[in-house]
Amino acid sequence: MGLGVVSWWWIAILATALFWAVLVPGMPTRTHRISMALAPAAMALFGVGSHYVKHLDTAVVLAMYSFAVVSFPVGMIGHRREFARRLAEAERRGETEQNTWPPAMMAQVFVSLAVCGTAAIWVTR
């Protein structure tokens, strides 16, 4: 049967709140906090585009958004301080943020994205 659109809206709101609560406060500078806070909006725009262009059901889009938004905080568990330290060092040296992800965190985020992506596909089929 599956969850309805209203339930997925609530889950999406809670997922976004979790994202903000876990990732935004740990960022080292105001600029990083703002860009991290805006990340769910970028994901939401992608979801809206998918809804209209691919004619995906609203519940499917909300489920995919929710799983995607949750996958990042889950993927960064245990690595936030190291990530923030690397961001701050890169900014202090005037370098790009290209190589700031610790390798262990990168692997954990990719596994989290794969697991959450698979869960989103399974839940929405």
C-alpha positions as CSV (number, residue, x, y, z in Angstrom):
1,M,0.0,0.0,0.0
2,G,2.7,2.6,0.9
3,L,2.6,5.9,2.6
4,G,0.5,8.8,1.4
5,V,1.7,12.2,0.2
6,V,1.0,13.9,3.6
7,S,3.1,11.3,5.4
8,W,6.0,11.8,3.0
9,W,5.7,15.6,3.5
10,W,6.2,15.1,7.2
11,I,9.1,12.7,6.6
12,A,10.7,15.2,4.2
13,I,10.3,18.0,6.8
14,L,11.9,15.8,9.5
15,A,14.7,14.7,7.1
16,T,15.5,18.4,6.3
17,A,15.5,19.3,10.0
18,L,17.9,16.4,10.7
19,F,20.1,17.6,7.9
20,W,20.2,21.1,9.2
21,A,20.6,20.1,12.9
22,V,23.5,17.8,12.1
23,L,25.4,19.5,9.3
24,V,24.9,23.2,9.5
25,P,26.2,23.9,13.1
26,G,29.4,21.9,12.4
27,M,30.5,24.1,9.5
28,P,33.5,26.3,10.4
29,T,32.5,29.6,8.7
30,R,29.3,31.5,8.1
31,T,29.7,31.0,4.3
32,H,29.9,27.2,4.8
33,R,26.9,27.2,7.1
34,I,24.8,29.1,4.6
35,S,25.8,26.9,1.7
36,M,25.1,23.8,3.8
37,A,21.8,25.2,4.8
38,L,20.8,25.8,1.2
39,A,21.8,22.3,0.0
40,P,18.3,20.8,0.8
41,A,16.8,23.6,-1.3
42,A,18.9,22.5,-4.3
43,M,17.8,18.9,-3.8
44,A,14.2,20.1,-3.6
45,L,14.5,22.0,-6.9
46,F,15.9,18.8,-8.5
47,G,12.8,16.9,-7.1
48,V,10.4,19.5,-8.4
49,G,12.0,19.3,-11.8
50,S,11.7,15.5,-11.7
51,H,8.1,15.8,-10.7
52,Y,7.2,18.0,-13.7
53,V,9.6,16.8,-16.4
54,K,9.5,13.1,-15.6
55,H,5.9,13.2,-14.3
56,L,6.9,11.4,-11.1
57,D,4.3,11.0,-8.4
58,T,4.6,13.5,-5.6
59,A,5.0,10.7,-3.0
60,V,7.8,9.2,-5.0
61,V,9.6,12.6,-5.3
62,L,9.2,13.2,-1.6
63,A,10.5,9.8,-0.7
64,M,13.6,10.2,-2.9
65,Y,14.2,13.6,-1.5
66,S,13.9,12.4,2.1
67,F,16.3,9.5,1.6
68,A,18.8,11.7,-0.2
69,V,18.7,14.4,2.5
70,V,19.1,11.8,5.3
71,S,22.0,10.0,3.5
72,F,24.4,12.9,4.0
73,P,24.2,13.3,7.8
74,V,24.3,9.5,8.1
75,G,27.3,9.3,5.8
76,M,29.1,12.0,7.8
77,I,28.7,10.4,11.3
78,G,32.0,10.4,13.0
79,H,33.7,12.6,10.4
80,R,32.1,16.1,10.9
81,R,34.9,17.6,13.0
82,E,37.6,16.4,10.6
83,F,35.7,17.7,7.6
84,A,35.1,21.1,9.3
85,R,38.8,21.2,10.2
86,R,39.8,20.5,6.6
87,L,37.4,23.1,5.3
88,A,38.8,25.7,7.7
89,E,42.4,24.9,6.7
90,A,41.6,25.1,3.0
91,E,39.9,28.5,3.5
92,R,42.8,29.8,5.6
93,R,45.3,28.8,3.0
94,G,43.1,30.2,0.2
95,E,42.8,26.8,-1.5
96,T,39.8,25.3,-3.1
97,E,37.6,22.9,-1.1
98,Q,38.1,20.2,-3.7
99,N,40.0,17.7,-1.5
100,T,38.5,18.5,1.9
101,W,36.6,15.3,2.3
102,P,38.5,12.7,4.4
103,P,38.7,9.4,2.4
104,A,36.9,7.5,5.1
105,M,34.0,10.0,5.1
106,M,33.8,9.9,1.3
107,A,33.5,6.1,1.4
108,Q,30.9,6.3,4.2
109,V,28.8,9.0,2.3
110,F,28.9,6.9,-0.9
111,V,27.8,3.8,1.0
112,S,25.1,5.8,2.7
113,L,23.9,7.2,-0.6
114,A,23.8,3.7,-2.1
115,V,21.9,2.3,0.8
116,C,19.5,5.2,1.0
117,G,19.0,5.2,-2.8
118,T,18.2,1.6,-2.8
119,A,15.8,2.1,0.1
120,A,14.1,4.9,-1.8
121,I,13.7,2.8,-4.9
122,W,12.4,-0.1,-2.8
123,V,9.9,2.0,-0.9
124,T,8.6,3.8,-4.0
125,R,8.2,0.8,-6.3
